[in-house]
């Protein structure tokens, strides 16, 4: 069947319009009983939950951001993962890198930044007791999933926690991701060990920055308990949404008037790992006259943290606090350099890339 105007016209007039309608018009859901309402998540004050920020204060204190990076390579004989971590200051640049190059300050301790998973049954040999401190070893039988995610997660999280311990006396520290993540790729024993160590480092000055709120439903679950108020006040029915990002995008279009201004949603309180974590959502317009927004979740263990403080920090072009974006960039550069050196040496020693890595163009 021929189509007038070609495929482009069909997309513009039919397919694209249909998709936009589906994304911009949530259905009206009235039966709250069809949804799971979480008791451990709640809104502290529904009437004061949403605040438009008219004026930004100037930030005069140092902000330190911590971020890690990791990458993996598949050999026919197993998996090798490499991680790095960087602490970046808004006033002094790179404060700490690990592994460190060119005289940069490191962590001053033996922490693994390389992890390997072999396909063999985990039988201890004498060589395993002289393992270099920079390397941790698994059998793939120990992992819940036979890929790089478990290796990368443990390495990166351990390095970030060690970095937090080193810098916990700083006045204002940002970390990439939630304060206490949910480890879906690690077995329970390993994940609990990582969580307990992280809990021992948490203080009032540490703030988690969560960028991927499309995977989060914390706000949705909290607002469902006061659904009548939010629907009558803002025309937003929390039961119509499955993610925080979708809800906040619709909320922004309901309450914004040009020129667009930042607004804050919170606090939302939740219990996790015997801790009370306070979350705020910061919605920042990319442009005063364009309906596109950066949406971040800010986590703290202190009710005294003011989310407006984050708005005083310059943002990157993609809506991330600039010190965190620069820490991420440098961490990726370091992990890439270490990764390239190590993989090149291993291949020269006869290690064969698996089909997966050849397919990715890494082992050619």
N, C-alpha and C positions, 0 to 999 in steps of 0.2 A: 504494500500500500504506500503510495507516494504522499508526502506531507508538504503542503504549501508553505513556502518560507523556510523550509528546511528544519533540521533538528533544533537549531538555535531558537527559532520562533516558537516551536513547541515548548521548549524549556522555559522561555520567558513568559509566555502567555498562559501556560497550563501547569507544568510541573513546579516551577519556582513559586508561582502564586499559591499553589496548594500547600507546598512545604511551609511558606511564610505563614499561611493561615493556621496550620497545625501547630506551629511553634509559638505564635503570638496570641492564641485564643484558647486558654485552658478551659476544660469542661467544668461545669458547675457540679461539684460533688457535695452531697448533703448528708450522706450517711457516714458519720465518724466511726461507727463500729466496724467498718470494713478495713480500718487501718490500725497499725500497731502504734500505740501512743506510749512512749518510753517514760517511766516514772523517774529515772535518774537524770533527766534533762528537763530544765524548766526556765521560763522567763521570769526574771526577778520583778520587773514592773512593766506590764503590758502597755500602759499609757505613756510611759517614758522610754519605750524601747527604741523609737526611731528619732534621730536628731540630725537635722540639716546643719552643716557647719558653714557659717557665713564668713568667718574671719579666722585665719591661721596665725598661730603664735610663732615666734622665732625660736628655734632650738639652739641653745648655746652650749650644750654638753656633748661629750664624745659619744658616738654610737659605734659599737663594734658588731660586725655581722660575721657569723660562722656558717660555712657551707662546705659540703663534701662532694666528691665526684667519684664515680667508679665505672669500670668497663671490663668486659670479659672476652676471652678467646677460647674457642673450642678446638682442642686437638683430638685426634683419633684416640689418644690414650687418656683423655680427661679434660678438665676445665681449669683455666687459670683466670683469676680475677685480681684487679689492681684498684686501689682506692687512694684518695688524697683528701686533705682538709686544709682550709684556709680561714684565717681570721683577718678581716679587713676593717680598718678604722676610717671613719669619715674625715678625720683630721690628720691622721698619720700614715695612711695607706696600709700596705700589707704588714700586719703585726706578727703573724706566725704562719708558717707553711709546714706541712708534713706530707710526704718526705720533703726535705728542704734542699734547695739548690743555691749555689752562688752566694753563700754567706747569710742567707735568710734564717731567721730564728725558727727553730723547730720545737718539738715537744719535750726534748731532753729525756726520753724514756723509750724502752724497747716495746713498741706496739706493732703488731702485724699490720702491714698495708698490702700484703700479697696473700691470696688464699688459693689453695689448689684442692680439687676434688678428683680423686682417682677412682677408676671403675672396679677396684679390687676389694675383696672382703677385708674388713678393718682388723688385720692382725698386726700387733706391734712388732717392730723389728728394731734392732739396735740403732739404725739410722734415724728412726723417729725420735730418739731421745737427744739427738744432736741437731735438731731442727733449727735453722737460723731464726732468731727472734722476729725477723721481719715477715715470716711466713707462717700461716696456719693451715692445717691439713684436715681434710674430710675424706670419707668414702662417700661416693654418690648414694650408697645405701642409707646414709644417715640423713639425707635431705628429703624433704617432703615433696619436692618437685625437681626433676632432673634438668635443671637449667641454671643460669647464672644468678637468678634473683636472690636466692638464699645467701650465696657467697658474698655478693655485692652489698646486700643489706646489712649483714653482720659487720663486715669490714668498715663500711662508711659510718654506720651508727656508732661503732666503738671509737673511731677516730674523732667524730664530732663530740661525743661525750667527754673524751680525754681533753679536747680543746676547751670545752665548757669548764671543766675542772680547773684548768690553767687560768682561765680569765673570769672566774666567778666573782672576783672583787670589782670588776668594771661596773660603772654606774648603769649602763644600758646596753644589753647584749641581745641581738636578734639571732635566731637560728632558723634555718630553712625547714619547714614542716612542723607538725604538731609536737608539743612537748613530750607526749607519750604516744608513739605510733602503735598501730595494731599490726603485728607481724604475721602476715598471712602465709609467708613462704618458709618460716622457720619453725622447727619443732618447739614444743612448749617449754622444755627445759632451757634451751638456749635463749629463747625470747624472754623468759622470766629473769634470767641472769642479766640480760641487757637492760631490762626495764628497772630492776632494782638498783643497778649502778646509776642509771639516769636519774632516778628519783632522789638519790643522795646528792645530786649536783644542783637540783632546782632551788632557786631563790627568787626573791621579789623582783630582781632586776632582769630576769630572763624572760624573753618574749618569743613565742613561736609564731612564724608567719606561714600560713597555709595558702598556697596559690591555687590548688586544684579543688575548688569547692564544688565543682560539678560532680564529684564523687561523695560529697558530704550531704547528710540529711539532718544534722544536729539542729539547725534553726527551724527546719520544717517540723520536726518532731516536737520541739518546744512550743512553737506557735499554735500547733493543733489543739493544745489544751485551752487556748483562749480564742478559738476560731471565730466565735460570734463577734467578738470585739474587732478583730482585724478585718473581718468581712464588712461590718457596718461602717468602720472608720476609713478603710483604705480600698475597699472593693477587692480585697485579696483573700481567697479561700485557701488556707494552707493545705487542705486535703486534696487539692487539685495538683499538687506538685510532688515530685519524687526527689528533687535535689535542691540544695540551698541556692546554687547559682541561678537556676531557672526562676525560683521565687523572687530573688533579689533583682533580677533583670526586669521582671514584670513590675515589681514594686517601684523601681527607679522610674519607669515610664508613667506610673500613677502619680508620683509625688513631685517629679522634677518639673521646673519651669525654666526656660532659657533666660539668662545664661545658666547652664547646669552647674551645680555646686556639689561638693562631696557631702555624703551623709554617712552616719554611723548607726548600726543596728546592734543593740545589746544593752546591758550584758545578758548573756545566756550562761546559765550555770549547769555543769554536769559533773557527775561523780565517775572517776575512772582510776583504777588501781589505788583505791583508798585516798585519792586526792580530790580536792574540789578545784576544778579548772574553770576559769572565767573566760568566756569568748566574746569578742566583738567582731562584727563584720564592717569593714571599711569599703565603701563604694566610691570610687574616684573617677570622674569623667575624664576621658582622654582629651576632650575639647569642649569648651563652654557651649558650643552650638551643634554638637553631634551626639546622638544618642548611643554612645559606646562607652563602656565603663570597665575599669579594672576592679575586680572584686577579690578581697583578701579576708581571710579569717585570722584574727589575732588572738593568741592564747597566752594566759598568764595565770599564776597561782595566787595573784594578789588582786583584791578588789580595788586597790588604790591606783592601779595603772590607768592612765588617761589615754584612751585610743587616739585622741586628737594629736598626741605627741607624734604618732607615726605620720600624720599628714604634714608635719613640719619638716620631714626628711625629704630631700629631693627624690623623685621617682625616675626610673629608667623609662625608655620609650615604650616598653611593654607593661608598665604599671607595677614595677617591683621596686621597693626601697633601694636606692642606688648603692649603698654599701653592700647589700646582699647580692645585688646583680654583679658587682665587681668581684666579690668573694667567689661567686659561682663561676665566673669567667676564668679567674686565675686557677681555681681548683681543677677545672676541666683541662686547662693547658698543662698543668703539672701531671695529672693522671694520664693524659695523652702522651707526654714525653716519656714517663716511666714505662707505660704500656708498650710503646713503640720499641724502646731499647730492649725490654725483656723479651718480647715476642720475636724480635729479630735474632737475639742470641739463641733462643730455644730452637728456632727453625734452622739456624746454622749448625746446631748440634744434632739435627736429624729428626726433630719432632715434626709430625705430619699434621697439617690442618685438617679438621673434619670437613665434611661436605657443607655443614651449616656455615662455617666461617668462610669457606671458599665462595659460597653463594652470596654472602654479605660483601664480598670483595675485599676481605681482610687478609686472606691467606694467599693471594695470587702473587 
